[in-house]
Amino acid sequence: MPAQPLEHQGLPDPRVLRSRAALEAALRELVTERDLRQISVADLTKRAGVNRSTFYEHYVDVHDLAVAACTATYDQLVAVAPIPHGQLAPDGGPLPNPLPALFTHVAEHAPLYRALLCDEGSARMINHLLHRVTLAARIGRGLPADTDTTDPVSAFLAGAVLGTVIDWLRRDCPGTPEEIGAAIWPYAVACAEVSDIPST
């Protein structure tokens, strides 16, 4: 009996993965050379070495590709996003400041983040990233992830983090990641600590 095609086994077709990877890599290269709005489908397919029809098998337009190309990158951002919870470190000392790592990560991927988060960016991308950072904040604060219960503190922390990232990108990343992280970390910790004070 012949083997089933990969897509019938629930596995992604390697050709599809290669095409997507090539197009996303092409976008990451091109976005360092010109604005996102100046990049055409023809530019991308030429750089990626794929046919125009292949592009439209996977993406609606350049913007759709841009959001997809940023998926792995913003997952990395969520992974390093600072989620202070108003508690001491296990050794009883102050919590380490993860913000420099966050801003270092943003600086390393600045062209792509700037294209999708700043003036010519994507509302869909911003909303999705905000949702992911808020979810990470909930988990970091010990709250259940799968709930419809509103947690304004997590939303506030996520908005503050993302807003700072966007402002920093818009200003061409002035100051070092260490300087920016040190400047805003006390405010993030203070917000989390206030939220942990029992109400009377």
Residue, then its C-alpha position, 0 to 999 in steps of 0.5 A: m500500500p503506497a504511503q499517504p502524502l504528508e498532508h494526509q498524515g497531518l504533517p506539513d508538506p516540506r515544500v510548503l515549509r520551504s516556500r514560506a521560509a524563503l518568502e519570510a526570509a526575503l521579507r526580513e532582508l528587504v525590510t532592512e533596505r526599504d519601507l514595508r509599503q515599498i516592498s512588492v510581491a514581485d520583489l519578494t518572489k524574486r528575492a525568495g526564488v519562488n513563483r508569484s503563484t506560490f506566494y498567493e498560495h500562502y499569503v493574501d498580500v505583502h502585509d499578510l506575509a509580514v505578520a506571518a514573518c513576525t510570528a516567531t519573532y513576537d513569540q520570542l518577545v513574549a518569552v522574554a517580556p518582563i512580568p513583575h509580580g511584586q514578590l522577592a526572588p527565591d533567595g529573598g533578594p530583589l527580582p532581577n531586571p529582565l528589561p535589558a534582555l527585552f530591549t536587546h531583543v527588540a533592537e536585534h529585530a528593529p526593522l521588522y518590529r518597526a515595520l509592523l508596530c510603528d506608523e505604517g504598522s499593523a493594528r492586527m499585529i499590535n492587538h495580537l502582540l498585546h493579547r500575548v503579552t497580557l496573557a504572559a502577564r496573567i500567567g506570571r502573576g499566578l492567574p489562570a490563563d484560560t479564563d474570561t475574567t478581566d485582569p486590569v493589572s495584567a492589561f496595564l502592565a502589557g500596555a506599558v511594556l508594548g507602549t515603551v517598545i513602540d516609542w523606543l522603536r519610533r525614536d530609533c532606539p535611543g539609549t542602550p537596552e540597559e539604560i532603558g530597562a533600568a529607567i522603567w523597571p522600578y515603575a513596572v515593579a511598583c505597579a505589580e506591588v501595588s496590585d498585590i496589596p490586599s484591599t480593605 
